[in-house]
Amino acid sequence: MRVALRLLDGGLRGAMDRLWRPEDLLPRYRTYLCAMHAVVRASVPLMLRARERALLLESCGDPVAGPLAGYLAEHIREEEGHDAWLLEDLAAAGAAGEDALLPMPPPAVAALAGPQYYWIEHHHPVALLGYIAVLEGYAPAPGLTSRITAATGLPETALRTVREHAVLDTGHLDELYTLLDRLPLTRAQEADVTVSAMHSLDALTRLFVRLGRPVAAPSLRGAGPSSPMGVTP
């Protein structure tokens, strides 16, 4: 699956390059933080529900479910609170938390996270591993914080999520592929994880294409009345 993703990720990498171009990066960065908050705040609830389903399947004798539940329990602990980091980054970038919290999450985000709820509930929670592989596999690059700072003048306090995930996600991805190698997956389950990953890659590409478009900046705090904003759907 790792090889397949690398063969098919050209569109996503191109969208990322356009997103992080230095021209007018500040408003795009604020919009990126809002979008990532919408994505990341779904991560722990998704894993909690997948773990519940895995424990139920383990009680029915599913050999994949027990190791899957154990992995999810650990990964939940690793990912807790990351949505709060994004709100802190947004505030340090001069915008209000309401810009992320009040609007309806855009369809591009729902198209990314939403299918996982369906597959967890109505198929098998192992499919979530494909989604996690994509989110962990396309984390911010190690040098991205310096590029953002140079283009925007933002302080380090506005870049925690990008900085931390550039370090954390490489290790998380290795742990995930180690798990996939040792799980007693059937051929059908291997296909389930791959389908989930391919869909997630496509949906994440579409989201980043939209994030790379010019957008109006969120209202600065203290600059008069503000209206909620979100990612342009």
Secondary structure, DSSP 8 states (H G I E B T S, - for coil): -HHHHHHH-HHHHHHHHHHT-STTHHHHHHHHHHHHHHHHTTHHHHHHHHHHHHHHHHHTT-TTHHHHHHHHHHHHHHHTTHHHHHHHHHHHTTB-THHHHSS---HHHHHHHHHHHHHHHHT-GGGHHHHHHHHHHT---TTHHHHHHHHH---GGG-HHHHHHHHHHHHHHHHHHHHHHHS---HHHHHHHHHHHHHHHHHHHHHHHHHTS------BTTSS---------
